[in-house]
Every structure is written in structure tokens, then in C-alpha cells.
Amino acid sequence: MGAPQLVYLLSDATGETAEKIVMAGLTQFRDKEVKINRISNVRSKSQVYEALDQALKQNAIVVYTIVNRDLAQLVHDECDALGLSCLDLITPLLMKLAEFFGRSPGETPGLLHRIDEDYFRRIDAVEFTVRHDDGQETRHLTKADIVLVGISRTSKTPLSIYLAHRGWKVANVPMVQGIDLPEEIFHVDPQKVAGLVIDPERLMELRAARLRNLGQDSRTAYADYEKIEEELAFAKAFFRRQGWVVIDVSGKAVEETANEVLVKLKLK
């Protein structure tokens, strides 16, 4: 078997998306040995000249994704002058979109990759948060961006999921009077931890409703007003001793509470 044929991939960003497209195309030519030489962050004429000189020496095909029209035109013209086969993956799409939207493209390199990064960051955050919901997993609390602590029915889970969808890795830990919190939480930076509290009457309503939904007696200690006041007083005192910020979730939409968490933890 001879030397592999080469694809020179030029991109003004990372080139990862373009490489995936090329790889998808190459699956239709499995009998060919092909090597991709990806050159990222091509932003100047000198980078273009250098890359195309190397492509010419190796008789490569040039595939490029460059949103700057002048630089993309330069690649096209130089490939034409050197007799190199080339393919512009992005300009035809940009021109068609410009025609559809009635305006010129922004020509900002790397936007798609930044969108991809943000998407995968949020996916990772949601996966982390689901694994660390309600104290299910405590070994990696120090890896969380935010740790929420609160007694039962203080909106820990919905708040955690909302923050996760905004890209924050969140763990939430339930506080039960008489049961020690996991040791790992005391190794978390106190500036990452928020203690959640709520109006006792509202909490009594929430707990009573939960018991009714479960078909249980709503007059148990779980929904007893005096017991709830005692739990909240214990929680508030504990939060203060740890130096954790305290967030009152009473009467607030989850978006409003999330914003307060981010502000008080200096994440916004």
C-alpha cells in the first residue's frame, strides 16, 4: 500500500466541526487511506501561503472553513493558481443564509465552536447535577460550582436543575435534624454553598400537600408547624456557623431564586 492521500483542512477557528464533516464524507471511501492535516486559527495571509505551500508539496486536497470573505477568496485564488483541488465548506452556506435573512454575515470566526462548547458544558452540568441530587452522591461535592443545602421541601431540586441548564454544576444536600451532614460538605469552599430557608407557614402547606399526594396523614410531625419552626431555626443557625449565604425561597419563582444564588455567591 502506498502513502496515504492528504486532506489539508484550514479553519479560522478550531476546525473540529469541519473535520467531522470531512470524516463523514470519507466513510464513503473506506478503500482509501487518507490523513487529515488540520490547521486551526488561520487568520492571516501569511498563514494561508504557508499552509498551501505545504499542501502543494504533498499533493493534497484543501478543504477550508473561513468566514472572512477576503481570506476565503485568497485561499480559493491561491489554490487555483497552484493547481490544488479545494473545497469551501462555509461560504456557500453563508451566502445562502445572507440571501434568506437579507443581510450580510457577521464574519466572526469560531462562533459555532463556542456554541458547541456552551452546549456540551450545559450537558455536563445537568448530568453532574442529576447524579448529585438530594445527597445521592457526596464523594465529589468539591467539584460542584454550587452546593445547595436545606431541609425538606425548600426547592433544592428544581433550583439545582434550573441552574444546571444555565451551565452550573450543582449538588444539593438535604438537612435532617439529628442526622449529620456528609463529611465531604465541610471540605467545600464555604463561598460555594448556599443554605435555603422558607417561610414556615408556606413550608407547612407544601409538606401537608406532599403527604396528601402520597396518601399519608398530613398531621404528622413532618408537617407540624412547631416542628417546622424548630427545623428552620436549627438550619439557619447551622448555616451562619458555617459562613454559608442564606437564601429565602419564600414566594419566589425559581428564576428569581437562582439569580439571587448567583449574585450572593458572586458568580454573576
Secondary structure as UniProt FT lines:
FT   STRAND          5..11
FT   HELIX           16..26
FT   HELIX           27..29
FT   TURN            30..31
FT   STRAND          34..39
FT   HELIX           45..57
FT   TURN            58..59
FT   STRAND          61..65
FT   HELIX           69..82
FT   STRAND          86..88
FT   HELIX           91..101
FT   TURN            109..110
FT   HELIX           111..131
FT   HELIX           133..135
FT   TURN            139..140
FT   HELIX           141..143
FT   STRAND          146..150
FT   TURN            152..153
FT   HELIX           156..165
FT   TURN            166..167
FT   STRAND          170..174
FT   TURN            177..178
FT   HELIX           183..187
FT   HELIX           190..192
FT   STRAND          193..197
FT   HELIX           200..213
FT   TURN            214..215
FT   TURN            218..219
FT   HELIX           221..223
FT   HELIX           225..242
FT   STRAND          245..248
FT   TURN            250..251
FT   HELIX           254..264
FT   TURN            265..266
//
